[in-house]
């Protein structure tokens, strides 16, 4: 008995680990994307109807925790509490999925082909909502190199691609179960044909959208991107500000000389608050005033510069100005040598830009502050306006929105930045970020982490969903251009960065290139995350149904036991 139990535990552990391993290697920097189409199969097969539910849940939770902890190691480079918190919360999805899969199999394995995408994509949908959303390591992201497969994102969003992948996984698992039980029937042939038709329609649609793209493009402005290569512990030091600005101006000037009309600098790269109402109150020789004047002079008669810096709100109290709010902002400087427009980041990152639990769990809040990279309360205030910048002084004027840092992982923010009232208000997105938090510094060299290429891949889905080009300017990398088909460009007209985009990690440099503007307005831009909501609702319904069925089954079992005991008691009395 004990030996059988040990074997079952080992088998369960092996199956979940096999899925975890495949789900690891399907994402960049690995090239195992083809394994995504079967990565869920071991998970599904081990969730047998007769398996112990408790055993499935605790083993899946353990394996999932290890999976997330290992693959989110880069968060630990900044703050270990955040890494642990994210890993624990994400690990809880697997036990819930195990409960759902086992329940569906008990109802009949014939439901797996449809139930698997509802369950697993539903879990991805919730992952993109809970904890302010963490759309990372989704099934869809594994297919970033296969452009025809991922074009359906302009209808369903990135989870449309995940749905197709999960659909294939569900059918393969159902086929294996049927073959193992010698119950293969004509219905499986029909299901196979239906799954093949969905896959074929996905690819055909993708090729169609790619083929029609050129007729929807118009020439856009020449863009420039500056990439610094500074670990955040160095960048955040105030004494580094002058040297950083000098390097920025040097590389930005090279972009202008190469023909750039708009140049992007990374997030919070200028170490000062630059909002005009604040700068106007500063002394002439103060850092905010000096930096503002240097940037304004730099852009005069040359072009536009979009840069990242902080901004603050002030309030006059007791004969002095007091800072009431701090923002992570993007500022646009014009060829007229003026600051014209500001965007305040809307989607703030928990632990990185604000500390959760300040009111609900104050003791935990204080502990996180002590363990964070700062020794002070660094809460920022989120913005409220989806600002669109206009560049009317160009030969080819354009309107663009800005995604700061992890906003490129949020489909909702990107969508609202591009479309309003069913019309396209921005033809371009600029993503400025500081990924210097997620690198290591050794022997005077920056050692990048997997966060850099994974962020770049995720951004490509924002381009497809809204049919816009994306310019990225990222401290430590990866700075690049992504066109409206999600293609990450590997070359540019002029520059010093490596030609291949994925090689632009842990290096300094700049590039200039032109990107075309796409006039298509997508269904996703108009209607948003409809599939996410549908799958999120479906997985919730299935899990609640499974829980209710389990409770009812347990009550029935207890009632049966009482009836057996009662019958036994009556029998004994009769014999007596």
Buried (B, 14 or more C-beta within 10 A) or exposed (E): EEEEEEEBBEEBBEBBBBBBBBBBBBBBBEEBBEBBBBBBBBBBBBBBEEBBBEBBBBBBBBBBBBBBBEBBBBBBBBBEBBBBBBBBBBBBBBBBBBBBBBBBBBBEBBBBBBBBBBBBBBBBBBBBBEBBBBBBBBBBBBBBBBBBBBBBBBBBBBBBBBBBBBBBBBBBBBBBBBEEEEEEEEEBEEBBEBBEEBBEEBBEBBEEBBEEBEEBBEEBBBBBBBBBBBBBEBBBEEEBBBEBBEBBBEBBBBBBEBBBBBBBBBBBBBBBBBBBEBBEEBEEEEBBBBBBEBBBEBBBEBBBBBBBBBBBBBEEEEEEEEEEBBBBBBBBBBBEBEBBBBBBBBBBBBBBBBBBBBEEEEEBBBEBBEEBBEEEEBBBBBBEEBBBBBBEEBEEEBBBBBBBBBBBBBBBBBBBBBBEEEEBBBBBBBBBBBBBBBBEBEEEEBEBBBBBBBBBBBBBBBBBBBBBBBBBBBBBBBBBBBBBBBBBBBEBEBBEBBEEBBEBBBBBBBBBBBBBBBEBBBEBBEBBBBBBEBBBEBBBEBBEBBBEEBEEEEEEEEEEEEEEEEEEEEEEEEEE
